[in-house]
Amino acid sequence: MRHPSVTAALLASAVIGGLGLTPGAAHAQAGTPAARAAWIKSCHDKKDDSDYPCGHWRLVMRDGRQVVVRDAAAAKEGAKDETAAFAISADGRVMAYQRARDHRLVVQPVAGGPAKLLPKSADAVNLTVMLSPKGDRVMIDYGNEPLVRPIKVITVATGQSTTLPLGDSMLGFSGDGDEVLTSRDLSDNTTRLTAYRLGGGSIKRTPPQVVHGADALALAPDGRTVAAFVAGNADRKKPPRVRTYDLESGELSAGADLPLKPDTETETAWWGPDGRLHATVRRGDDGEAAVVRVLTVDPQSGKATQTDAYTISKTRFEHVEAGE
């Protein structure tokens, strides 16, 4: 998630209310509806001179519509100026959010239909959630309680959960959703990366600083290869780079320059189940419309192909991108 943003042209609107989409809207478009991102409006409290999320979360759909998610909480319970948890799967077809009336965590298809209520043990005030690429699993990080409550990974269909070691922080799912990548700060001021196989077993390694300090990391479907998007250097006119790191062998690729301006920051990165690497980059500061570009990247050559682009309103308090 990120702080202070509707698409530039609104073509139509729909509403997800209660536990489903407004009748007739779910299948108004050919194919399965998918979301690019979600955002929530910013309001200002003159008395406190502070901004806060207000109204409803809105899905920015790939067909140009915006869908209002009325059942999703805007702010965290007891924290007016912090957004409640919200996530969208990388394929754009599933969302997870905290329910407005009780802040219970639910997972629901973007197309509408019944919402799956997750076990009450998944609930907390300061949680952050991530969905697997297909939205069939959800990973829950309890924020400022990493040494009190460990990360949980829940299989949505069954409610079965896997608890990761206490003290790990979540980074994301692998491309096929069978593994998760976490980080842990060690006593010698280094950071360890771990890929946990949800069926059992793990690979652990302390990566070089260039990997640990990357703008974005993503775990491949093989459960061992990590893509690292390294920041550019505007002063030296060096563009951002992409490198791969093998958690099993410790091998770090030479890397390749990306066809991006030096000050471009990678927002989100993920691998698809087919082994293709994707990333999003964004321009637009607070108070400006955010322009998000979705890229497919060759990690060996650095070649990047733009596959999508969209705009999010300058009035946003916060937004989340599919796969984030």
Buried (B, 14 or more C-beta within 10 A) or exposed (E): BBEBBBBEEEEEBBBBBEBBBBEEBBEEBEEEBBBBBBBBBBBEEEEEEEBBBBBBBBBBBBEBBBBBBBBBBBBBBEEEEBBBBBBBBBBBBBBBBBBBEEBBBBBBBBBBEEBBBBEEEBBBBBBBBBBBBBBBBBBBBBBEEBEEBBBBBBBBEEEEBBEBEEBBBBBBBBBBBBBBBBBBBEEEEEBBBBBBBBEEEBBEBBBEEBBBEBBBBBBBBBBBBBBBBBBBEEEEEEBBBBBBBBBEEEEBBEBBBBBBEBEBBBBBBBBBBEEBBBBBBBBBEBEEBBBBBBBBBBBEEBBBEEEBEBBBBBBBBBBBBBBB
